[in-house]
Amino acid sequence: MTLPMVVPEAGLPTRVRIHEVGARDGLQNEKSSVPTDVKAEFIHRLAGAGLTTIEATSFVHPKWVPQLADAEELFPRLAEVEADLPVLVPNERGLERALALGATRIAVFASASESFAKANLNRTMDEALAMFEPTVARGKEAGLHVRGYLSMCFGDPWEGAVPVPQVVRVCRALLDMGCDELSLGDTIGVATPGHVRALLRALNEEGVSTSVLGVHFHDTYGQALANTYAALVHGVTTVDASAGGLGGCPYAKSATGNLATEDLVWMLQGLGIDTGVDLGRLVATSAWMADHLGRPSPSRTVRALSHKEQ
């Protein structure tokens, strides 16, 4: 394939690490559970396409996320996958389950807004941070890599705008308790490029290095790629994305889900930025999963390239 034509831009990173979230953040939003065999095959295929970080599952209580209730059954089937396989843990019990299966990378999930913390965690922001502290500490003691997800960084469905200093405070708290990296989440997809740059600058001013930051955008208002580009200009080299655009947001009825990994790879290839991903194999993987889910992929790149192959 000769397209996209590679036209590099000065000042951008030469390589980006894609943190693939389709198997966890994407599939947990499905109305019905996907069979464990299909999940395992999906993750194997994603690794075969060159993705090196694939979020595998979540060790939350099955009552809250029944779509991922098979974590104990799924994770052992991934032993031969040549990729980092982080898992989400909500508390110490979730950490114990992950450790028992040999997980080496975990993630905790905090909020930049009080309303979302109460809705999602039934706690205030500070109470949620206090809950995560022993989990992060035990994870670090066990030699695990710990990621901190921070949702509602750019807007909240109940509160509206979320002040940048408020986001910075929670980011600083997560790093101070031992998180190795942070993922800045635009949970309802309302961010714009100037807002992205403003938050990244504010974090730098408070001593947070760009090297520990990743970005996680939703495409509710069609801004995910524009926001990603703004982050790249600032020097961010970790971008979360979901194969085939899987996933959505229960708080924004018009949300179209996560940034599609294929759309991200198309843009990065055009900019001459290395990802290590084979776009053709990735598109085939997402088309395969779309068939299992019984609906077309929302990814524009998947649709365009799949149509050309027909």
Solvent accessible surface area in square Angstrom, and as a share of the most:
residue,aa,sasa,rsa
1,M,149,0.67
2,T,128,0.75
3,L,98,0.49
4,P,24,0.15
5,M,140,0.63
6,V,86,0.49
7,V,82,0.47
8,P,95,0.60
9,E,90,0.40
10,A,108,0.83
11,G,74,0.71
12,L,24,0.12
13,P,20,0.12
14,T,117,0.68
15,R,112,0.41
16,V,0,0.00
17,R,71,0.26
18,I,6,0.03
19,H,3,0.01
20,E,0,0.00
21,V,0,0.00
22,G,0,0.00
23,A,2,0.01
24,R,3,0.01
25,D,16,0.08
26,G,0,0.00
27,L,1,0.01
28,Q,45,0.20
29,N,57,0.29
30,E,17,0.08
31,K,205,0.87
32,S,82,0.53
33,S,69,0.44
34,V,11,0.07
35,P,85,0.54
36,T,19,0.11
37,D,92,0.48
38,V,18,0.10
39,K,4,0.02
40,A,9,0.07
41,E,71,0.32
42,F,0,0.00
43,I,0,0.00
44,H,70,0.31
45,R,88,0.32
46,L,0,0.00
47,A,21,0.16
48,G,32,0.31
49,A,1,0.01
50,G,22,0.21
51,L,3,0.01
52,T,66,0.39
53,T,2,0.01
54,I,0,0.00
55,E,0,0.00
56,A,0,0.00
57,T,0,0.00
58,S,1,0.01
59,F,2,0.01
60,V,23,0.13
61,H,110,0.49
62,P,51,0.32
63,K,142,0.60
64,W,181,0.63
65,V,27,0.15
66,P,76,0.48
67,Q,32,0.14
68,L,4,0.02
69,A,50,0.39
70,D,26,0.13
71,A,0,0.00
72,E,74,0.33
73,E,87,0.39
74,L,1,0.01
75,F,23,0.09
76,P,73,0.46
77,R,98,0.36
78,L,3,0.01
79,A,91,0.71
80,E,153,0.69
81,V,14,0.08
82,E,162,0.72
83,A,23,0.18
84,D,61,0.32
85,L,23,0.12
86,P,3,0.02
87,V,0,0.00
88,L,14,0.07
89,V,0,0.00
90,P,30,0.19
91,N,56,0.29
92,E,62,0.28
93,R,151,0.55
94,G,1,0.01
95,L,0,0.00
96,E,69,0.31
97,R,31,0.11
98,A,0,0.00
99,L,59,0.30
100,A,90,0.70
101,L,53,0.26
102,G,50,0.48
103,A,4,0.03
104,T,91,0.53
105,R,44,0.16
106,I,0,0.00
107,A,0,0.00
108,V,0,0.00
109,F,49,0.20
110,A,1,0.01
111,S,3,0.02
112,A,0,0.00
113,S,0,0.00
114,E,67,0.30
115,S,29,0.18
116,F,9,0.04
117,A,0,0.00
118,K,112,0.47
119,A,58,0.45
120,N,68,0.35
121,L,30,0.15
122,N,133,0.68
123,R,94,0.34
124,T,45,0.26
125,M,4,0.02
126,D,78,0.41
127,E,93,0.42
128,A,1,0.01
129,L,15,0.08
130,A,61,0.48
131,M,40,0.18
132,F,2,0.01
133,E,91,0.41
134,P,56,0.35
135,T,0,0.00
136,V,0,0.00
137,A,43,0.33
138,R,84,0.31
139,G,0,0.00
140,K,75,0.32
141,E,146,0.65
142,A,55,0.43
143,G,66,0.63
144,L,11,0.05
145,H,48,0.22
146,V,0,0.00
147,R,2,0.01
148,G,0,0.00
149,Y,7,0.03
150,L,2,0.01
151,S,3,0.02
152,M,0,0.00
153,C,1,0.00
154,F,8,0.03
155,G,3,0.03
156,D,4,0.02
157,P,54,0.34
158,W,132,0.46
159,E,78,0.35
160,G,38,0.37
161,A,92,0.71
162,V,4,0.02
163,P,74,0.47
164,V,35,0.20
165,P,100,0.63
166,Q,45,0.20
167,V,0,0.00
168,V,11,0.07
169,R,111,0.41
170,V,1,0.00
171,C,0,0.00
172,R,82,0.30
173,A,29,0.23
174,L,0,0.00
175,L,29,0.14
176,D,99,0.51
177,M,30,0.13
178,G,26,0.25
179,C,9,0.05
180,D,51,0.27
181,E,14,0.06
182,L,0,0.00
183,S,0,0.00
184,L,1,0.00
185,G,7,0.07
186,D,1,0.00
187,T,23,0.13
188,I,15,0.07
189,G,0,0.00
190,V,53,0.30
191,A,0,0.00
192,T,68,0.40
193,P,47,0.30
194,G,51,0.49
195,H,51,0.23
196,V,1,0.01
197,R,69,0.25
198,A,36,0.28
199,L,1,0.00
200,L,1,0.00
201,R,115,0.42
202,A,23,0.18
203,L,0,0.00
204,N,55,0.28
205,E,139,0.62
206,E,102,0.46
207,G,59,0.57
208,V,2,0.01
209,S,58,0.37
210,T,27,0.16
211,S,96,0.62
212,V,41,0.24
213,L,3,0.01
214,G,0,0.00
215,V,0,0.00
216,H,16,0.07
217,F,2,0.01
218,H,11,0.05
219,D,30,0.15
220,T,17,0.10
221,Y,137,0.52
222,G,52,0.50
223,Q,54,0.24
224,A,0,0.00
225,L,61,0.30
226,A,46,0.36
227,N,0,0.00
228,T,0,0.00
229,Y,72,0.27
230,A,8,0.06
231,A,0,0.00
232,L,0,0.00
233,V,61,0.35
234,H,36,0.16
235,G,33,0.32
236,V,0,0.00
237,T,56,0.32
238,T,13,0.08
239,V,1,0.00
240,D,2,0.01
241,A,1,0.01
242,S,0,0.00
243,A,1,0.01
244,G,3,0.03
245,G,4,0.04
246,L,13,0.07
247,G,17,0.16
248,G,22,0.22
249,C,14,0.08
250,P,93,0.58
251,Y,70,0.26
252,A,19,0.15
253,K,196,0.83
254,S,75,0.49
255,A,22,0.17
256,T,79,0.46
257,G,0,0.00
258,N,6,0.03
259,L,6,0.03
260,A,6,0.05
261,T,0,0.00
262,E,0,0.00
263,D,19,0.10
264,L,0,0.00
265,V,0,0.00
266,W,80,0.28
267,M,38,0.17
268,L,0,0.00
269,Q,57,0.26
270,G,13,0.13
271,L,24,0.12
272,G,40,0.39
273,I,6,0.03
274,D,72,0.37
275,T,13,0.07
276,G,43,0.42
277,V,14,0.08
278,D,69,0.36
279,L,13,0.06
280,G,42,0.40
281,R,139,0.51
282,L,0,0.00
283,V,3,0.02
284,A,57,0.44
285,T,5,0.03
286,S,3,0.02
287,A,33,0.25
288,W,49,0.17
289,M,2,0.01
290,A,12,0.09
291,D,116,0.60
292,H,95,0.42
293,L,37,0.18
294,G,67,0.65
295,R,106,0.39
296,P,94,0.59
297,S,9,0.06
298,P,60,0.38
299,S,1,0.01
300,R,172,0.63
301,T,14,0.08
302,V,5,0.03
303,R,129,0.47
304,A,53,0.41
305,L,16,0.08
306,S,25,0.16
307,H,133,0.59
308,K,135,0.57
309,E,134,0.60
310,Q,179,0.79
